[in-house]
Amino acid sequence: MRPLSVVQVISSPWWTGAAEPALFLTEDLAARGHRVRFVCGPGEALEDRAGRLGFPRVKELDPTRSLNPWRMGGFVRRLAGFLEEARADVLHAHLSADHWLSLLARRRCRRRVRLVRTVHHPRAAKGNPLARCLLGRATDAVIAPNRHIARVLGERTAVPPDRLHVVPGAVDLRRFSPPPSEMRAKGRAILGQDASTPLIGIVSRLAPDRGHTLLFEAFRQVANEIPAVRLVAVGKGEHLPRLKKRVRALGLEDRVDFPGYHEEDLPEVLAALDLFVLMAPGSEGSCRAVLEAMAMGLPCVVTDLNGLADTVEEGATARVVPGGDAPRLASALRELIADEGLRRAFGRAGRRRVEAHFTRERRAERVEEIYLKLLEPSLEVSYAGGRP
């Protein structure tokens, strides 16, 4: 098989949301021998990280989100020329803005370039005629990171089943792995928590749609019964003042901490936890926070919202509770905090699950398979391993 020429495009300069899976997919496809170029917005963290991984941003290409026709037209012309220069086989877009621009550039290109889109969040699956045209008819393959998003795409945008693929998210198993005891101690020190305190944690953007308020309601019930337990809400976001106000109103200001955003030392922070909880997926759609927690050997409690239940295995790696049900959530938290043996069993099973289904290598294989089927319809490519 000859190496493929792939251009990945994301109209964002920030290291957030879809940026991490887009960049790591680029790295992993290159590791499989393909020639991959990475196109992103300039001047922010994403450009810096891409450069450090060996994928310098293509300087002449700035995938604008502006509706200025001159800027849009200029990018489309330059991208079309770049596709021809790179002899691109596949153009892979990750956000709606770069998807439209990529479609226009492909139409100007003299080469036949296959257009692929990963839809990282269900809000991109709008039911209007433009979205139906873009996703349902004008794109060669559409990738969803979980079955929930795939269902939404099928219902709202009528993506043909043979063009719609589910490729689950991935976690770096070398960075996130069951920690030694000294790593747990370091994490406790970072969070300012006593070594013996039962500690529940959530890692999520502090935004209105991430379910923190419901978690605080449930945690109050647990805290009334288990005096020593504490909760840490790791992350940053515009909702922080309101969340702190809600914590005070619930009388939990001495039981709930907001340690801020942690990126470089996130494995140590996770190592400090006894139980991980997530109320809603992030904007990348892969439920990455839960994957990282399971990779660390942490038991989890999640809601059934937007594909979270697809990521875990109820009764084996996690407890899954209905979204909006504070009493059921409190019961799950209480059960796992009180039962160390069950936490250990869930943690071991979670690690096995990510090793089997959610590795970066497996994700790259699945995407490579999609590319090859677009380029060689008669070629049958098989890979070992079952689907989660």
C-alpha positions, 0 to 999 in steps of 0.5 A: 500500500502506498502512503496516503497524502492527507490534509487535516483542517481545523478552523481553530487556533485553540487547544480545546474541544476537537483540537486534541483528537485532530492533532493526535490523529494527525500524529498517529496517521503519520506514524503509520507511514502516511504523509499528513499535513496539519492546517489550523488557525495561527498564533495560539496553543494549537499551532505551538503544540502542532509544531512541537509534534513535528507538524508546523502549521502551513503558513499560507493557510488560515482557515478563517471563521470569518464571513468576509467573502475576501478572506473566505475566497482567499483561503479557498483558492490557497487550499485548492492550490495546496491540495494539488501541490501536496497531491492530496488523496484525502481532505479531513475537516473537523469543524463546520467552518473548515468543512464548508471551506474544504468543500469549496476548495475541493471543487476548485481542485483539479485532483479528485480529493475525498472529503471526510468530516468528523462531527465532534458534537451533536450541535453540528448536526443541524436539520436545515437544508444546508447541513443536509446538503453538506453532511448528507450528500456532499461529503464522502464519509462522516465520522462520529466519535460515538453512537449517539452522535451517529444516530443524531446525524442519521436522523437530522441530516440523513447521512447515508448509512454507508457513509456514516462511521463510528470511530470511538475516541482514544486515550494515550495509555502511556501518559494515563496509566494506573499510578504508583503510590507516590503519584497519588501522594503528589496529586493529593499535594497538588489538590491540597487534600489530605491523604485519607480523605475520600475524594470524588472528582470531575474534570470538565469545563465549567459551563452551564451544560456540563451538569455541575449543579446536578452533581452538587445537589447529589453530592450534598446528599452524600456529604450528609451521610459521609462526613469526610468525603470531598468533591473537587471540580477541576476545570475552568470556564465562564460558569465558575462564579455561579457554581461557587454561588450554588455551592455556598447556597447548598452549604458545601463551601467547605466540602467542594473545591475548585482547583482550576485548570490542570493540563500538564499535571492531569495524570497526577490530579486523576491519581489523587481521586478515589472516584471519577464522575462526569455529567456530560461529554465535552465538545470533542464528543469522545468523552475523553475525560472518562477514557483518561479516568478509566485508563488511570484505573479509576471507577466512574459514575456517568449519566446516560447523556450524549453517548457517555453510556457508550464509553463505559460498561454499566456494572463493570467499569461504572455506574450509569444514571439517568440524566437529571436524576439527583437521587440516583446519582447520589446513590451511585456515588454513595455506593462506590465511595463506601465500597473499596473492593467494588471501586478496585474491580471497576477500575481494573475493568476500566483499564482493560476496556480502554486497552481493548477499544480506545487506544490511539493506534486503534483509532488511527487504524479505523480512520485509515480503513475509512480512507482506503475504502474511499480510495479503493472501493474494491479493497477489503481491509480487515483488522483484528479486534472487536468493536466496543 
